[in-house]
């Protein structure tokens, strides 16, 4: 472990519009000099999307695209090769723009439960409905991530890598809200201890900090903390009063909050101070020390920026950096 800081004040969530890896890497490193991330460019097509990219990382498990989505395969085919090729292209571009960089660097992959909800078995049903398939998927993901993180560490040796697991379907998995292939039924809720154990196993592959991102309502903060996350990334606008106590407990336990406060699709942006006003208000309501705000919170967009225009995406990333400065300068 090096002595570089564990986190920066602001970063992105993952996806950006467009299909040019070098342009994306340039934008990211220019916007976040102290917390860049490996951008995803889903506009390029299947395999560049977050599900396809992560499936391309799996070890001894393969998938291909069907009209209904990603389905398990016997061997790596064109879709797997394409996913790996694009990931390589993105890594090459990031490496080029992070020469000599020392500090936190974030990389994203889909977590085991969102992957299980998205990947179809041969019969067309989600892997989520088969406990054995879920275990195999989590084990394969852990192995694939280990190799991916090792590759990134070689490419950017000064980086302190932060692994983000994207789990937008996690709450639906816990509540039994994932629909079956027919659309008429839902898969049974997965036991919370089983969910926690799989997350813990995947988190354990990285010897640095791991965060979980979900842009869905009802993020299970307490479960994620028990699973061993160092940070939770969420859409700040979806918080309800019910979330306040678990958030207060998370902050006091040292969990970093990645607060998504900047809209992820084109809109007029408020002043940077206005974007973080809700965070300051929450801190006051929870009775937390305002002096701890900047060290406890990373400012991000509410979700990935794939649906934004390129100009808005650049503006949103710059706005995150300015909003984080506003929070640090005026925590009250």
Buried (B, 14 or more C-beta within 10 A) or exposed (E): EEEBEBBBBBBBBBBBBBBBBBBBBBBBBEBBEBBBBBBBBBBBBBBBBBBBBBBBBBEEBBBBBEEEBBBBBEEBEEBBEBBBEBBEBBBEBBBBBBEEBBBBBBBBBBBBBBBBBBBBBEEEBBBBBBEEBBBBBBBBBBBBBBEBBEEBBEBBEBBBBBBBBBBBBBBBBBEEBBEBBEEEEEBEBBEEEBBBBBBBBBBEBBEBBBBBBBBBBBBBBBBBBBBBBBBBBBBBEBBEEEBEEBBBBBBEEEBBBBBBBBBBBBEEBBEBBEBBBBBBEBBEEBEBEEEEBBEBBBBBBBBBBBBBEBEBBBBBBBBBBBBBBBBBEEBE
